Amino acid sequence: MIGGGAGAGQAQGANPGFARGRRLRSTPALRRLTAQIRVAPADLVLPVFVKEGIDAPVPIGSMPGVVQHTQDSLRKAAHEAAEAGVGGLMLFGIPSGKDPVGSQADAADGVVNVALQHLRADLGDELVLMADLCLCEYTDHGHCGVVTPARGGLRGQGGEFVVDNDPTLDRYAAVAIAQARAGAHLVAPSGMMDGQVAAIRAGLDGAAFTEVPILAYAAKYASGFYGPFREAAEGAPQFGDRSTYQMDPPNADEALREVAQDLAEGADAVMVKPALPYLDIVARVAEAVQVPVSAYQVSGEYAMVEAAAANGWVDRERAILETLVAIRRAGAGQVLTYWAVEAARLLTR
Ligand code: PBG
């Protein structure tokens, strides 16, 4: 019997007493129309590595698909990124010579400054050229600042040496000026020294670069997910680790203090890093501030998905796009990701 019994004459279940959430999920077009978060190519920033003294790109074993670029291959990659509609590039340099103070970071002919000149000449203002501002790729000891023998209350790093905050600030200001002079549209201090934003702002303003914004890596955690990057940027600490300057993973309120401090010092935009393991921090920071918030999907996050996909354990493209949606949904406006160009293409196909 059809439609018999109680409710005969009504469509089966027409008023069942529960919400039908499935209605808006029933076709791809409906799902597309009602999606709350969109990821656009322009939201994505591609981190790139340029190395001195090589004549062909060098693949990074722990980051399949990512290379250390030559100046030429970087120029080509930058054109491709612009073509794909990516929002910007974040540049990291690997010099052939390292020393205790990281001289090559602010040398006019230093690898990253040469790259900035080329890219600015090639692309003008088409892409936002961001310079990662740190010393770890440039120092022989691999730390993000200058080091000094341990003294008084300054201890930590392997016992004998410590990373010395205030002398590092002068170095950062000099690096910022060199990067701005070379053509960086924006500088992004990632060293987690106290007072770095104020020092860099004063340095830039003093050199008439008042219009160059600072994107502060404000909440940067001492993370195990930076592992593959250390191979890519050849900047692993030679003693100790970074836990006396980068943030401790259990801390959340401290991230808000770091962000507030960086904004008070003159940061124009702030970043949370890494991204996926810190989405709660991304969300809290995004609620707390009225400036652009970036999140950096770091090398280990990239490597995890690539490794699982290589084993056939996750659907690679689907997983990539889902991570980007998650980071945007948490509240980040911009996402730094090694998949930027590929994702931009997937998003517009
Ligand atoms: C340097 C820097 C690091 C990363 C970005 N800038 C490494 C570190 O802090 O040890 C990590 C990026 C990544 O893992 O993708 N200060």
Residues whose N, C-alpha, C, O or C-beta is under 5 A from the ligand:
A	BS01	PBG	C134 C136 S190 G191 F225 Y226 F229 Q297 V298 S299 G300
